[in-house]
Amino acid sequence: MKYYNLKENSEQVTFAQAVKQGLGKNQGLFFPESMPKLDNIDELLAMPLVERSVKILQPFVKGDLTKKELTDIITDAFNFPALLQPISPERAILELFHGPTLAFKDFGARFMAKCLQAFVAKDAKASGETKPLTILTATSGDTGAAVAHAFHGIDNIRVVIMYPKGKISLLQEKMFTTLGGNIETLAVEGDFDDCQSLVKQSFDDRELANTIGLNSANSINISRLLAQVCYYFEAVAQLSRAKSDLSNIVFSIPSGNFGNLTAGLFAKAMGLPIKRFIAATNANDTVPRYLETGQWTPNTTVATISNAMDVSNPNNWPRVEHMLKSGIVEEGCVSSVSIDEEQTQSTVIQLSKLGYISEPHAAVAYKALQYSATEGEFGVFLGTAHPAKFKEVVESILGQPLGLPKELADCAGEPILSKDLAANFSDLRSYLLSEAI
Ligand SMILES: *Cc1c(COP(=O)(O)O)cnc(C)c1O
């Protein structure tokens, strides 16, 4: 399968190139040249996760990975479940947080890491020399942890993760700064925007980027989205065991950069029976305002308790827009709702009264369903993170203590291995070059 740049349509790359490059010319996103249609959906739904995911992704990686290679990658990457839990007769949550860093980002980051590992090895075999890669990424929490765990221990890939010093919770910090090995972490004296700007400056420095083989592993990478397509099929597969009528399924998606929504639209375009999507946002409501008015007018990003969704210029939106405008999915199949802080908190309480301990991101999605789902629709909302990742907030809303799952308890006692870095590009540049592998 070839992928083309949505901004500079003449730029066409293979799957391997799209994964290695991340972004195309002029910051354009890569998009598959055609959308594979699956006509044996019932048969697919009956398969186990790994076997089914191979069938779903095979057309997207054709020419770059054999079926055997893809099977190995998926078996390794998806070694934890996606679980559909009933909440009420018409609602269920798809729990995507049973991976090593307790967030849905484990699916995409692990799949991407294994793909890159395969491509680095193939390139080395073809050219006779190994060209190491450096993953440079900025994080305010979840992404850093998922990327660090996904790439930990992979040969010839060096990972450098920057985060704003003192501005993320200690538990979050422990999740990705205690691994060591090929995972280097830099505590930047500044805020998240400073970290992001340092990443951007590094990519703009072509000489540096070429020397260290720079890649960002962020959510615009097509491999991360493709992995996420698979759990929409898994959700419908689990639903199909309890429900015979699959014609009224609505997904509500807590959205930040809109990668999850993009993946859901891929699944629908491939033939999965999903009636429509609700993109739920917090106060950062660029998309709901856009769908209402047709004006794209991002406001300054505001901080909320669903902080992984504090994004006012979502970087996957051009893919969503393309699918809606070009008829890959029906134009009316996405609506969007903004949920405020008070509603988010009261929804966490409401869900706990239904016997389900959730966290702010899932609560935003559940509330959006309560607003927009009509009678007869079955609503699935995504559980994007384990409640313990937002322990302080959830404890203060519910007024009760939360236990720590093993993944968090394990790293809580480990020492932080980060180095401090001034928010200064020339310091970062010399660090990247001096320690290069
Ligand atoms: C990253 C993240 C989101 C937002 O997902 P997008 O694909 O960027 O829209 C939502 N919830 C949690 C917990 C996240 O970590």
PDBQT file of the ligand as one rigid body, heavy atoms in Angstrom, charges set to zero:
ROOT
HETATM    1  C1  LIG A 501      -4.068  10.736  24.441  1.00  0.00    +0.000 C 
HETATM    2  C2  LIG A 501      -5.290  10.604  25.260  1.00  0.00    +0.000 A 
HETATM    3  C3  LIG A 501      -6.569  11.010  24.806  1.00  0.00    +0.000 A 
HETATM    4  C4  LIG A 501      -6.764  11.700  23.486  1.00  0.00    +0.000 C 
HETATM    5  O1  LIG A 501      -6.658  10.824  22.400  1.00  0.00    +0.000 OA
HETATM    6  P1  LIG A 501      -6.520  11.380  20.891  1.00  0.00    +0.000 P 
HETATM    7  O2  LIG A 501      -6.355  10.190  20.055  1.00  0.00    +0.000 OA
HETATM    8  O3  LIG A 501      -5.320  12.288  20.895  1.00  0.00    +0.000 OA
HETATM    9  O4  LIG A 501      -7.770  12.145  20.595  1.00  0.00    +0.000 OA
HETATM   10  C5  LIG A 501      -7.682  10.760  25.610  1.00  0.00    +0.000 A 
HETATM   11  N1  LIG A 501      -7.547  10.200  26.828  1.00  0.00    +0.000 NA
HETATM   12  C6  LIG A 501      -6.351   9.825  27.311  1.00  0.00    +0.000 A 
HETATM   13  C7  LIG A 501      -6.279   9.235  28.671  1.00  0.00    +0.000 C 
HETATM   14  C8  LIG A 501      -5.185  10.009  26.556  1.00  0.00    +0.000 A 
HETATM   15  O5  LIG A 501      -3.998   9.642  27.061  1.00  0.00    +0.000 OA
ENDROOT
TORSDOF 0
